[in-house]
Protein backbone atom coordinates (compact mmCIF):
# COMPACT_ATOMS: atom_id res chain seq x y z
CA UNK A 1 0.00 0.00 0.00
CA UNK A 2 1.04 3.62 -0.36
CA UNK A 3 1.15 6.28 2.33
CA UNK A 4 2.00 9.95 2.03
CA UNK A 5 5.01 10.75 4.20
CA UNK A 6 5.56 14.23 5.66
CA UNK A 7 3.64 15.84 2.80
CA UNK A 8 6.70 15.33 0.62
CA UNK A 9 6.57 11.90 -0.94
CA UNK A 10 4.65 8.69 -1.33
CA UNK A 11 6.23 5.59 0.13
CA UNK A 12 5.37 1.92 -0.06
CA UNK A 13 4.38 0.16 3.15
CA UNK A 14 3.24 -3.39 3.63
CA UNK A 15 -0.46 -4.11 4.08
CA UNK A 16 -1.69 -3.85 7.69
CA UNK A 17 1.42 -1.87 8.61
CA UNK A 18 1.37 -0.32 12.08
CA UNK A 19 2.88 3.03 13.00
CA UNK A 20 5.70 1.17 14.80
CA UNK A 21 6.47 -0.91 11.71
CA UNK A 22 6.52 2.19 9.50
CA UNK A 23 8.94 3.91 11.86
CA UNK A 24 11.19 0.83 11.68
CA UNK A 25 10.96 0.85 7.89
CA UNK A 26 11.99 4.51 7.89
CA UNK A 27 14.79 3.70 10.36
CA UNK A 28 13.38 6.14 12.93
CA UNK A 29 13.32 5.55 16.67
CA UNK A 30 10.09 5.87 18.63
CA UNK A 31 11.80 8.09 21.16
CA UNK A 32 11.92 11.73 20.23
CA UNK A 33 9.24 11.66 17.54
CA UNK A 34 5.55 12.44 17.37
CA UNK A 35 3.32 10.93 14.69
CA UNK A 36 0.09 12.20 13.17
CA UNK A 37 -2.06 10.22 10.75
CA UNK A 38 -4.55 12.21 8.68
CA UNK A 39 -4.01 15.21 11.01
CA UNK A 40 -4.73 13.13 14.15
CA UNK A 41 -1.92 12.72 16.68
CA UNK A 42 -1.30 9.07 17.48
CA UNK A 43 -0.40 8.30 21.09
CA UNK A 44 2.84 6.39 21.60
CA UNK A 45 0.84 3.72 23.40
CA UNK A 46 -1.06 3.14 20.12
CA UNK A 47 1.99 2.85 17.81
CA UNK A 48 1.95 -0.97 17.96
CA UNK A 49 -1.78 -1.28 17.31
CA UNK A 50 -2.60 1.67 15.01
CA UNK A 51 -2.94 0.12 11.55
CA UNK A 52 -2.35 2.37 8.59
CA UNK A 53 -4.62 2.35 5.55
CA UNK A 54 -3.82 2.84 1.89
CA UNK A 55 -3.27 6.54 1.10
CA UNK A 56 -3.08 7.66 4.74
CA UNK A 57 -1.13 10.88 5.30
CA UNK A 58 1.57 10.23 7.89
CA UNK A 59 3.52 13.11 9.40
CA UNK A 60 6.51 12.39 11.64
CA UNK A 61 7.86 15.22 13.76
CA UNK A 62 11.28 15.13 15.40
CA UNK A 63 11.27 16.63 18.86
CA UNK A 64 14.07 19.13 19.40
CA UNK A 65 15.10 20.60 22.70
CA UNK A 66 17.24 23.57 23.35
CA UNK A 67 16.99 27.21 23.95
C-alpha positions in Angstrom: 0.0 0.0 0.0 1.0 3.6 -0.4 1.2 6.3 2.3 2.0 9.9 2.0 5.0 10.8 4.2 5.6 14.2 5.7 3.6 15.8 2.8 6.7 15.3 0.6 6.6 11.9 -0.9 4.6 8.7 -1.3 6.2 5.6 0.1 5.4 1.9 -0.1 4.4 0.2 3.1 3.2 -3.4 3.6 -0.5 -4.1 4.1 -1.7 -3.8 7.7 1.4 -1.9 8.6 1.4 -0.3 12.1 2.9 3.0 13.0 5.7 1.2 14.8 6.5 -0.9 11.7 6.5 2.2 9.5 8.9 3.9 11.9 11.2 0.8 11.7 11.0 0.9 7.9 12.0 4.5 7.9 14.8 3.7 10.4 13.4 6.1 12.9 13.3 5.5 16.7 10.1 5.9 18.6 11.8 8.1 21.2 11.9 11.7 20.2 9.2 11.7 17.5 5.6 12.4 17.4 3.3 10.9 14.7 0.1 12.2 13.2 -2.1 10.2 10.7 -4.5 12.2 8.7 -4.0 15.2 11.0 -4.7 13.1 14.1 -1.9 12.7 16.7 -1.3 9.1 17.5 -0.4 8.3 21.1 2.8 6.4 21.6 0.8 3.7 23.4 -1.1 3.1 20.1 2.0 2.8 17.8 2.0 -1.0 18.0 -1.8 -1.3 17.3 -2.6 1.7 15.0 -2.9 0.1 11.6 -2.4 2.4 8.6 -4.6 2.3 5.6 -3.8 2.8 1.9 -3.3 6.5 1.1 -3.1 7.7 4.7 -1.1 10.9 5.3 1.6 10.2 7.9 3.5 13.1 9.4 6.5 12.4 11.6 7.9 15.2 13.8 11.3 15.1 15.4 11.3 16.6 18.9 14.1 19.1 19.4 15.1 20.6 22.7 17.2 23.6 23.4 17.0 27.2 24.0 
